[in-house]
């Protein structure tokens, strides 16, 4: 379910199952004022993600709330800011969510919760609150610039995160 260039969007009570590569879950791309709530995703790519893929859209990528969602990331990432970040991204909140079984290990840029900008943007005020992570094959939490990006990452907050395995945070 990909939303692109949207304002004032609510996605609620949706279940997604996908297996093929590039079968993203909820891809919120270049959007503003979005709520994704009470949803589930198990798929072959990133699940609850925000990205800014289109530099030509004259839109802020901000004020996005993911609340009461459940992720089962078989092949990629569970929740967060994902790779494509050609414009600034800010004011994103993940709250009261769970990540069941993040089983992918095919590359080092995977994780249950991630902030991974890959272009030259600023990613700021990203909040993760009341999140449960049951099992991560690689990293329960991972933050870094990808591909020699010069992105600025600032004001990332983690509050009340429960990690039930012993994998390292990156």
N, C-alpha and C positions, 0 to 999 in steps of 0.2 A: 504494500500500500504506500505509494509514493505521492506526497503532496509537494507541489512545486509552485512557488510564487503566489502563496495564499495568505490571506488576512482573515483573522477572526474565525478560525476553523476549530471544530471540536470533533474528535474521533472517540467513540465510546462503545464499550461492550462488543469488541470485535476480536475474533480468534483467527490467527493465521497459522497455517501449516505449509511449509515449503521445504524442498530438499535440494533442489538444483543449485549450483553455484550462481551467484548474483540474484538469488531470490530473497532480497532484503525484506525485513519485516515492515516496520513503520519508519520510512525515510522522510524526514521533514527537511525539505531542501529549499533554501531561500524563502523562508516564510516568517511571518510575524503574528503574534497573538494566537498561539495554538495550544490546545489542551488535548492530550492523549490520555484517556483514563479507562480503567477497568478492562484492559486488553491483555491478550496472551499472544506470544509468538514463539514458534519453534520452526527454524528455517535454516537454509544453507548459506546465509550471509549475515551481515550485521542486522540487529533486531530493532532496537529503539534508538534511533540515531538522528543527529542534526548535522547538516552540512550545507555549504554554500558553494554550489557548483557553477553558478552562472553569473559572471561578473557584470553582465549587461543589465541585469535586473536592478532597478533603482529602489531597493527595498532593504530595510533593516532586517537582519536576522536576529530576532530578539523576542523575549517574553514568551518562552515556550515551556510548558509544564507537562511532565509525564508523571501521573499519579495513579497508584494502585494497579501497577502493571506487573506481569510475570513473564520472564524470558527464559528460554531454553536454547542457548546458542550452541548448536551442534558443530558448526564449521567456522564460525568467525566470532564477532564481538557481541556482547550483551547490550550495553547501554553507553551512550556518550557522544562525544564530538568526534566524527569520523573523517579521516583523510582529507577529502575535498573541502578546502576552506579558502576560497579565492576572495572572500569578503569577510569583514569582521563578524563575529558571533558573540552575543552577550545575553545575560539574564536567562539562563537555561536552568531548570530545576527538575531533578528526578527525586520523587518522594514516595515513601511507602511502597517500594517495589521489591521484587525478589528475582534472583537469578538462580535457576535450578542447577543445571549441569553444563558448564562450559567445557566442552571436551576437545576442542581443536588445539592442535600443537604443530600444524604444518608450517607456521612461520612465527618469528619472534614478536611480531607486532599485533598479537592477539591479547585478549583479556576480557574479563567480565565487565568491568567499568573502565572506560578509556577516555582520555582526552588526547587525540592524535592529529593535530593539524599538519597539513603537508604542503601548504603554500604560504605566502607571506601575508598573514592576516593577524588580527588580534583576537584572541579568545579569552573572554573575561566574565567574571561573576557566574560561574558554573557551580551549582549546588547539588550535592548528593546527600539525602537525608532519609533515615530510617530504611536502609537497604539491607537485605539479607542475601548473602552469597553462599550457597551450599557447597559447591564443588567447582574448582577451576583447575583445568589441566596445566595452564601456564600461570598467568597473573590474575589475582582477584581485582587488583587496581593497577593501571598503568598510565603514566602521563609522560609524553615526550613529543618533540617535533619529529616528523618523519621526513625522510629523503632530503636531508640537509636544508629543511625549511628554516626560514628566519622569522617564523611566526612568534608573536609574543603571547605567552600563556600566563595569566595572572588571576588572582582571586578565585581559586578553586577551593571549595569548602566541602569537607566530609563531616557529617554529624550522625552519630548513632549507626555506624556500619557494623554489621555482624558477619564475620567471615568464619566459616565452619571447617576450613582446612588449613594447612600450614604452608601454603605456597607463598613466595616472596612478593612484595609490592615493588613495582618498577616505577 
